[in-house]
Amino acid sequence: MEYWDIYDREKHVTGRRMIRNDWHMKPGDYHLTVLALIRDRAGRILITQRKVDKEWAPLKWEIPGGGVRAGERSEEAVLREVAEETGLHFTMEQGRCIHTYRSDSPAEQNNYFVDIYEFWGDFTQADVRIQDDEVEAFRLASPQEIGALGERGDFLHYHRLEGLLARPGSSGEEA
């Protein structure tokens, strides 16, 4: 069973834990998720499509990422998630956190922070090894192609990422 740390409103670890995906959080409790904008040398972004059998948002496109495990730092989690989902291996010297946001959803009992990282790499589609049980498909897409998916509602977190997509190499909003 996987556990996640519970954070307070200021993004400090509380010392309490929750079972992964147990969305019965108390008011003021948050979990942490990481996402990775993985850009190739041409500036295209690696996007993945969720499996058709996913309970939430099947077949939606997204950037790689996932939950931060209990005791794990955000940087460790993003490197692990990228390696698990894509087979690509980065170091923090190849990337950085470019934005953090907080989402409050008390009605859903699911409050969370998201740390968004950006990585640049010298890779091709042939180098990508998707996690078959989590990912239906993948592709390298331009910010404009992601924008079209987002405007149709087919890209998760699009409006949170939109400003970060079009400015390759920019810092976005620092965490």
Accessible surface in RSA format (square Angstrom, percent):
REM  Atomic radii and reference values for relative SASA: ProtOr
REM  Chains: A
REM  Algorithm: Lee & Richards
REM  Probe-radius: 1.40
REM  Slices: 20
REM RES _ NUM      All-atoms   Total-Side   Main-Chain    Non-polar    All polar
REM                ABS   REL    ABS   REL    ABS   REL    ABS   REL    ABS   REL
RES MET A   1   172.91  89.5  89.75  59.4  83.16 198.0 102.14  86.8  70.76  93.8
RES GLU A   2    45.50  26.1  33.10  25.0  12.40  29.5  24.03  46.5  21.47  17.5
RES TYR A   3    96.26  44.9  90.98  51.8   5.28  13.7  58.55  44.0  37.72  46.5
RES TRP A   4     9.43   3.8   9.43   4.6   0.00   0.0   9.43   5.0   0.00   0.0
RES ASP A   5    10.40   7.3  10.00  10.0   0.41   1.0   0.61   1.4   9.79   9.8
RES ILE A   6    14.84   8.4  14.84  11.1   0.00   0.0  14.84  10.7   0.00   0.0
RES TYR A   7    13.60   6.4  13.60   7.7   0.00   0.0   8.41   6.3   5.19   6.4
RES ASP A   8    48.61  34.1  48.30  48.1   0.31   0.7  22.09  52.0  26.53  26.5
RES ARG A   9   119.21  50.1 115.63  58.9   3.58   8.5  44.25  60.5  74.96  45.4
RES GLU A  10   120.25  69.0 100.71  76.2  19.54  46.5  39.61  76.6  80.65  65.8
RES LYS A  11    63.42  30.9  49.05  30.1  14.37  34.2  31.08  28.0  32.34  34.4
RES HIS A  12   112.29  61.4 109.15  75.9   3.14   8.0  76.20  78.5  36.09  42.0
RES VAL A  13    84.20  55.4  57.04  51.6  27.16  65.5  57.04  49.6  27.16  73.7
RES THR A  14    51.64  36.7  14.85  15.1  36.79  87.7  24.16  32.4  27.49  41.6
RES GLY A  15    67.57  83.3   0.00   N/A  67.57  83.3  35.88  98.5  31.68  71.0
RES ARG A  16   101.89  42.8  97.11  49.5   4.77  11.4  67.56  92.3  34.32  20.8
RES ARG A  17   139.02  58.4 110.21  56.2  28.81  68.6  25.45  34.8 113.57  68.8
RES MET A  18    15.84   8.2   9.18   6.1   6.66  15.8  15.84  13.5   0.00   0.0
RES ILE A  19    73.43  41.8  72.15  53.8   1.28   3.1  72.15  52.0   1.28   3.5
RES ARG A  20   108.91  45.7  97.77  49.8  11.13  26.5  19.02  26.0  89.88  54.5
RES ASN A  21    74.99  51.7  60.71  58.7  14.27  34.4  18.65  44.9  56.33  54.4
RES ASP A  22    58.07  40.7  49.82  49.6   8.25  19.5  14.89  35.1  43.18  43.1
RES TRP A  23    86.92  34.9  81.28  39.3   5.63  13.2  58.49  31.2  28.42  46.1
RES HIS A  24   136.40  74.5 113.21  78.7  23.19  59.3  79.94  82.4  56.46  65.7
RES MET A  25    12.11   6.3   2.63   1.7   9.48  22.6   8.37   7.1   3.75   5.0
RES LYS A  26   135.03  65.9 131.86  80.9   3.17   7.5  85.54  77.0  49.49  52.7
RES PRO A  27   124.83  91.0 102.15  93.1  22.69  82.5 106.41  87.9  18.42 114.5
RES GLY A  28    34.72  42.8   0.00   N/A  34.72  42.8  23.87  65.5  10.85  24.3
RES ASP A  29     9.68   6.8   9.68   9.6   0.00   0.0   0.08   0.2   9.60   9.6
RES TYR A  30     2.16   1.0   2.16   1.2   0.00   0.0   0.00   0.0   2.16   2.7
RES HIS A  31     7.15   3.9   7.15   5.0   0.00   0.0   7.15   7.4   0.00   0.0
RES LEU A  32     5.41   3.0   4.49   3.2   0.92   2.3   4.49   3.2   0.92   2.5
RES THR A  33    24.45  17.4  24.45  24.8   0.00   0.0  18.10  24.3   6.36   9.6
RES VAL A  34     0.00   0.0   0.00   0.0   0.00   0.0   0.00   0.0   0.00   0.0
RES LEU A  35     7.85   4.4   7.85   5.6   0.00   0.0   7.85   5.5   0.00   0.0
RES ALA A  36     0.00   0.0   0.00   0.0   0.00   0.0   0.00   0.0   0.00   0.0
RES LEU A  37     0.00   0.0   0.00   0.0   0.00   0.0   0.00   0.0   0.00   0.0
RES ILE A  38     0.00   0.0   0.00   0.0   0.00   0.0   0.00   0.0   0.00   0.0
RES ARG A  39     0.00   0.0   0.00   0.0   0.00   0.0   0.00   0.0   0.00   0.0
RES ASP A  40     3.71   2.6   3.71   3.7   0.00   0.0   2.29   5.4   1.42   1.4
RES ARG A  41   154.37  64.8 127.88  65.2  26.49  63.1  60.15  82.2  94.22  57.1
RES ALA A  42    82.71  76.0  40.32  62.2  42.39  96.4  52.56  74.0  30.15  79.9
RES GLY A  43    10.07  12.4   0.00   N/A  10.07  12.4   8.53  23.4   1.54   3.5
RES ARG A  44   101.12  42.5 100.78  51.4   0.34   0.8  32.03  43.8  69.09  41.9
RES ILE A  45     0.00   0.0   0.00   0.0   0.00   0.0   0.00   0.0   0.00   0.0
RES LEU A  46     0.00   0.0   0.00   0.0   0.00   0.0   0.00   0.0   0.00   0.0
RES ILE A  47     0.00   0.0   0.00   0.0   0.00   0.0   0.00   0.0   0.00   0.0
RES THR A  48     1.06   0.8   1.06   1.1   0.00   0.0   0.21   0.3   0.85   1.3
RES GLN A  49    32.34  18.1  32.10  23.5   0.25   0.6   0.25   0.5  32.10  24.3
RES ARG A  50    34.66  14.6  33.61  17.1   1.05   2.5   1.55   2.1  33.12  20.1
RES LYS A  51    50.20  24.5  50.20  30.8   0.00   0.0  15.55  14.0  34.65  36.9
RES VAL A  52    92.08  60.6  81.34  73.6  10.74  25.9  81.34  70.7  10.74  29.1
RES ASP A  53   115.48  80.9  83.11  82.7  32.37  76.5  42.12  99.1  73.36  73.2
RES LYS A  54    50.30  24.5  41.64  25.5   8.66  20.6  20.87  18.8  29.43  31.4
RES GLU A  55   180.23 103.5 141.69 107.2  38.54  91.8  64.15 124.1 116.08  94.8
RES TRP A  56   154.35  61.9 151.05  73.1   3.30   7.7 123.54  65.9  30.81  50.0
RES ALA A  57    16.13  14.8   4.07   6.3  12.06  27.4  11.01  15.5   5.12  13.6
RES PRO A  58    58.92  42.9  50.03  45.6   8.88  32.3  50.03  41.3   8.88  55.2
RES LEU A  59    76.93  42.8  69.62  49.8   7.30  18.4  69.93  49.1   7.00  18.8
RES LYS A  60    61.85  30.2  61.85  37.9   0.00   0.0  33.56  30.2  28.29  30.1
RES TRP A  61    29.10  11.7  29.10  14.1   0.00   0.0  18.36   9.8  10.73  17.4
RES GLU A  62    30.05  17.3  30.05  22.7   0.00   0.0   2.37   4.6  27.68  22.6
RES ILE A  63     2.34   1.3   0.97   0.7   1.37   3.3   0.97   0.7   1.37   3.7
RES PRO A  64     0.38   0.3   0.00   0.0   0.38   1.4   0.38   0.3   0.00   0.0
RES GLY A  65    14.66  18.1   0.00   N/A  14.66  18.1   1.55   4.2  13.11  29.4
RES GLY A  66    18.87  23.3   0.00   N/A  18.87  23.3  18.73  51.4   0.14   0.3
RES GLY A  67    11.08  13.7   0.00   N/A  11.08  13.7   1.01   2.8  10.07  22.6
RES VAL A  68     2.46   1.6   0.44   0.4   2.02   4.9   0.44   0.4   2.02   5.5
RES ARG A  69    88.82  37.3  88.76  45.2   0.07   0.2  25.81  35.3  63.02  38.2
RES ALA A  70    25.43  23.4   5.28   8.1  20.15  45.8   5.28   7.4  20.15  53.4
RES GLY A  71    62.83  77.5   0.00   N/A  62.83  77.5  33.07  90.8  29.76  66.7
RES GLU A  72    29.10  16.7  19.84  15.0   9.26  22.0  12.87  24.9  16.23  13.3
RES ARG A  73   140.91  59.2 135.37  69.0   5.54  13.2  70.18  95.9  70.73  42.9
RES SER A  74    15.81  13.4  11.43  15.3   4.38  10.1  11.43  24.3   4.38   6.1
RES GLU A  75    61.07  35.1  61.07  46.2   0.00   0.0  13.22  25.6  47.86  39.1
RES GLU A  76    74.47  42.8  68.18  51.6   6.29  15.0  29.87  57.8  44.61  36.4
RES ALA A  77     0.00   0.0   0.00   0.0   0.00   0.0   0.00   0.0   0.00   0.0
RES VAL A  78     0.03   0.0   0.03   0.0   0.00   0.0   0.03   0.0   0.00   0.0
RES LEU A  79    47.93  26.7  42.33  30.3   5.61  14.1  43.42  30.5   4.51  12.1
RES ARG A  80    42.24  17.7  33.71  17.2   8.53  20.3  39.23  53.6   3.01   1.8
RES GLU A  81    18.21  10.5  18.21  13.8   0.00   0.0   0.00   0.0  18.21  14.9
RES VAL A  82     1.15   0.8   1.15   1.0   0.00   0.0   1.15   1.0   0.00   0.0
RES ALA A  83    25.04  23.0  17.29  26.7   7.74  17.6  17.60  24.8   7.44  19.7
RES GLU A  84    68.78  39.5  50.14  37.9  18.64  44.4  35.46  68.6  33.32  27.2
RES GLU A  85    18.20  10.4  18.20  13.8   0.00   0.0   2.25   4.4  15.95  13.0
RES THR A  86     0.00   0.0   0.00   0.0   0.00   0.0   0.00   0.0   0.00   0.0
RES GLY A  87    26.58  32.8   0.00   N/A  26.58  32.8  12.13  33.3  14.45  32.4
RES LEU A  88    15.44   8.6  13.62   9.7   1.81   4.6  15.21  10.7   0.23   0.6
RES HIS A  89   145.85  79.7 116.67  81.1  29.18  74.6  82.70  85.2  63.14  73.5
RES PHE A  90    22.05  11.0   6.91   4.3  15.13  39.4   7.56   4.6  14.48  41.4
RES THR A  91    68.06  48.4  66.33  67.2   1.73   4.1  63.90  85.8   4.16   6.3
RES MET A  92    52.97  27.4  42.54  28.2  10.43  24.8  42.79  36.4  10.18  13.5
RES GLU A  93   159.81  91.7 120.27  91.0  39.53  94.1  71.90 139.1  87.91  71.8
RES GLN A  94    77.45  43.3  62.62  45.8  14.83  35.3  33.17  70.6  44.29  33.6
RES GLY A  95    15.70  19.4   0.00   N/A  15.70  19.4   6.47  17.7   9.24  20.7
RES ARG A  96    95.79  40.2  93.91  47.9   1.87   4.5  55.81  76.3  39.98  24.2
RES CYS A  97    28.71  21.7  20.09  22.4   8.62  20.3  17.83  45.2  10.88  11.7
RES ILE A  98     2.36   1.3   2.36   1.8   0.00   0.0   2.36   1.7   0.00   0.0
RES HIS A  99    23.88  13.1  23.88  16.6   0.00   0.0  14.06  14.5   9.83  11.4
RES THR A 100    35.24  25.1  16.44  16.7  18.81  44.8  16.44  22.1  18.81  28.4
RES TYR A 101    15.94   7.4  10.08   5.7   5.86  15.2  15.25  11.5   0.69   0.9
RES ARG A 102    84.46  35.5  65.42  33.3  19.04  45.3  13.40  18.3  71.06  43.1
RES SER A 103    12.59  10.6  11.20  15.0   1.39   3.2   1.39   3.0  11.20  15.7
RES ASP A 104    68.37  47.9  41.25  41.1  27.13  64.1  25.09  59.0  43.29  43.2
RES SER A 105    25.81  21.8  20.05  26.8   5.76  13.3   9.97  21.2  15.84  22.2
RES PRO A 106    93.65  68.3  79.99  72.9  13.66  49.7  82.98  68.5  10.67  66.3
RES ALA A 107   106.53  98.0  64.25  99.1  42.29  96.2  77.33 108.9  29.20  77.4
RES GLU A 108   119.98  68.9 103.36  78.2  16.61  39.6  43.91  84.9  76.07  62.1
RES GLN A 109    78.18  43.7  76.55  55.9   1.63   3.9  14.91  31.7  63.27  48.0
RES ASN A 110    24.71  17.0  24.71  23.9   0.00   0.0   1.39   3.3  23.32  22.5
RES ASN A 111     6.77   4.7   6.77   6.5   0.00   0.0   0.00   0.0   6.77   6.5
RES TYR A 112    43.34  20.2  43.34  24.7   0.00   0.0  15.88  11.9  27.46  33.8
RES PHE A 113    12.47   6.2  12.47   7.7   0.00   0.0  12.47   7.6   0.00   0.0
RES VAL A 114     0.71   0.5   0.71   0.6   0.00   0.0   0.71   0.6   0.00   0.0
RES ASP A 115     3.41   2.4   3.41   3.4   0.00   0.0   0.12   0.3   3.28   3.3
RES ILE A 116     0.00   0.0   0.00   0.0   0.00   0.0   0.00   0.0   0.00   0.0
RES TYR A 117     3.60   1.7   3.60   2.0   0.00   0.0   0.93   0.7   2.67   3.3
RES GLU A 118     6.01   3.4   4.25   3.2   1.76   4.2   0.73   1.4   5.28   4.3
RES PHE A 119     0.12   0.1   0.12   0.1   0.00   0.0   0.12   0.1   0.00   0.0
RES TRP A 120    69.83  28.0  66.92  32.4   2.91   6.8  63.03  33.6   6.80  11.0
RES GLY A 121     2.64   3.3   0.00   N/A   2.64   3.3   2.64   7.2   0.00   0.0
RES ASP A 122   124.33  87.1  92.41  92.0  31.92  75.5  20.00  47.1 104.33 104.1
RES PHE A 123    18.09   9.0   8.10   5.0   9.99  26.0   9.85   6.0   8.23  23.6
RES THR A 124    79.51  56.6  78.29  79.4   1.22   2.9  74.03  99.4   5.48   8.3
RES GLN A 125    81.76  45.7  76.36  55.8   5.40  12.9  23.56  50.1  58.20  44.1
RES ALA A 126    76.37  70.2  57.73  89.1  18.64  42.4  69.80  98.3   6.57  17.4
RES ASP A 127    69.13  48.4  57.47  57.2  11.66  27.6  15.99  37.6  53.13  53.0
RES VAL A 128     6.16   4.1   0.00   0.0   6.16  14.8   0.00   0.0   6.16  16.7
RES ARG A 129   156.27  65.6 149.17  76.0   7.10  16.9  68.41  93.5  87.86  53.3
RES ILE A 130    42.47  24.2  26.26  19.6  16.21  39.1  26.26  18.9  16.21  44.0
RES GLN A 131    48.52  27.1  41.44  30.3   7.08  16.8  16.98  36.1  31.53  23.9
RES ASP A 132   103.37  72.4  96.94  96.5   6.43  15.2  34.40  81.0  68.97  68.8
RES ASP A 133   105.29  73.8  82.30  81.9  22.98  54.3  46.49 109.4  58.80  58.6
RES GLU A 134    53.35  30.6  50.02  37.8   3.32   7.9   9.81  19.0  43.54  35.6
RES VAL A 135     6.91   4.5   5.17   4.7   1.74   4.2   5.17   4.5   1.74   4.7
RES GLU A 136    73.38  42.1  51.83  39.2  21.55  51.3  10.76  20.8  62.62  51.1
RES ALA A 137    34.75  31.9  31.01  47.9   3.73   8.5  34.75  48.9   0.00   0.0
RES PHE A 138    51.38  25.7  35.41  21.9  15.97  41.6  35.41  21.5  15.97  45.7
RES ARG A 139    76.77  32.2  76.77  39.1   0.00   0.0  29.63  40.5  47.14  28.6
RES LEU A 140    15.18   8.5   1.70   1.2  13.48  33.9   1.70   1.2  13.48  36.3
RES ALA A 141     0.00   0.0   0.00   0.0   0.00   0.0   0.00   0.0   0.00   0.0
RES SER A 142    28.34  23.9  28.00  37.4   0.34   0.8  24.71  52.6   3.63   5.1
RES PRO A 143    25.73  18.8  20.53  18.7   5.20  18.9  20.95  17.3   4.78  29.7
RES GLN A 144   135.85  76.0 121.07  88.5  14.78  35.2  70.45 149.9  65.40  49.6
RES GLU A 145    78.04  44.8  72.28  54.7   5.75  13.7  31.02  60.0  47.01  38.4
RES ILE A 146     0.00   0.0   0.00   0.0   0.00   0.0   0.00   0.0   0.00   0.0
RES GLY A 147    10.97  13.5   0.00   N/A  10.97  13.5  10.97  30.1   0.00   0.0
RES ALA A 148    50.36  46.3  39.63  61.2  10.73  24.4  47.63  67.1   2.73   7.2
RES LEU A 149    12.09   6.7  12.09   8.6   0.00   0.0  12.09   8.5   0.00   0.0
RES GLY A 150     5.79   7.1   0.00   N/A   5.79   7.1   0.00   0.0   5.79  13.0
RES GLU A 151   119.76  68.8  88.60  67.0  31.16  74.2  46.47  89.9  73.29  59.8
RES ARG A 152   153.65  64.5 120.19  61.3  33.47  79.7  71.16  97.3  82.49  50.0
RES GLY A 153    42.53  52.4   0.00   N/A  42.53  52.4  32.57  89.4   9.96  22.3
RES ASP A 154    45.27  31.7  45.27  45.1   0.00   0.0   6.76  15.9  38.52  38.4
RES PHE A 155     9.41   4.7   0.00   0.0   9.41  24.5   0.43   0.3   8.98  25.7
RES LEU A 156    23.18  12.9  20.66  14.8   2.52   6.3  22.79  16.0   0.39   1.0
RES HIS A 157    52.91  28.9  34.12  23.7  18.79  48.1  25.66  26.4  27.24  31.7
RES TYR A 158    16.70   7.8  14.05   8.0   2.65   6.9   2.48   1.9  14.22  17.5
RES HIS A 159   132.76  72.6 108.31  75.3  24.45  62.6  81.18  83.7  51.58  60.0
RES ARG A 160   107.28  45.0  94.12  48.0  13.16  31.3  30.51  41.7  76.77  46.5
RES LEU A 161     0.25   0.1   0.25   0.2   0.00   0.0   0.25   0.2   0.00   0.0
RES GLU A 162    74.41  42.7  70.40  53.3   4.01   9.6  21.76  42.1  52.65  43.0
RES GLY A 163    40.66  50.1   0.00   N/A  40.66  50.1  34.00  93.3   6.66  14.9
RES LEU A 164    12.00   6.7   9.40   6.7   2.60   6.5  10.04   7.0   1.96   5.3
RES LEU A 165     4.28   2.4   4.28   3.1   0.00   0.0   4.28   3.0   0.00   0.0
RES ALA A 166    70.23  64.6  49.12  75.8  21.12  48.0  50.21  70.7  20.03  53.1
RES ARG A 167   111.97  47.0 105.57  53.8   6.40  15.2  56.24  76.9  55.73  33.8
RES PRO A 168    68.49  49.9  45.06  41.1  23.43  85.2  45.07  37.2  23.41 145.5
RES GLY A 169    47.00  58.0   0.00   N/A  47.00  58.0  23.71  65.1  23.29  52.2
RES SER A 170    38.57  32.6  26.87  35.9  11.71  27.0  34.60  73.7   3.97   5.6
RES SER A 171    49.60  41.9  45.27  60.4   4.33  10.0  17.98  38.3  31.62  44.3
RES GLY A 172    20.27  25.0   0.00   N/A  20.27  25.0   1.90   5.2  18.37  41.1
RES GLU A 173   116.57  66.9 111.68  84.5   4.89  11.6  43.93  85.0  72.64  59.3
RES GLU A 174   108.40  62.2  81.40  61.6  26.99  64.3  57.06 110.4  51.34  41.9
RES ALA A 175    82.62  76.0  20.81  32.1  61.82 140.6  47.90  67.5  34.72  92.0
END  Absolute sums over single chains surface
CHAIN  1 A     8962.4       7077.4       1885.0       4580.8       4381.6
END  Absolute sums over all chains
TOTAL          8962.4       7077.4       1885.0       4580.8       4381.6
